[in-house]
Amino acid sequence: QVQLVESGGGLVQAGGSLRLSCAASGRTFSTYAMGWFRQAPGKERELVAAISSSGGSKYHRDSVKGRFTISRDNAKNTVYLQMNSLKPEDTAVYYCTTSRSRLPRLATEYEYWGQGTQVTVSS
């Protein structure tokens, strides 16, 4: 079992920045790929970014490339999502999740999910 706790969400103006953190319990963090999903009201949940267990491989969806960066610190059992140049369309609940796949892109490949943290970007 893995427990995940997201933090760092909040209300910001367009163009601002936030850094989301996800702290994981257990001793197996370094064996998991990690992902950040988001879900806006009335929209499907979508993968924002993913990172392999070692941090050697990353994925960012096209709409956030150049603005968001996923990273991890296995010594701290933590994964991050640095969010710059935020736009109103980034408003969503952001979820941290784990996977046993190398660099998964499908929600079905993820196993444990955090409770989510709200990100609201005003125009």
Secondary structure, 3 states (H helix, E strand, C coil): CCCEEEECCEEEECCCCEEEEEEECCCCHHHCEEEEEEECCCCCCEEEEEECCCCCCEEECHHHCCCEEEEEEHHHCEEEEEECCCCHHHCEEEEEEEECCCCCCCHHHEEEECCCEEEEEEC
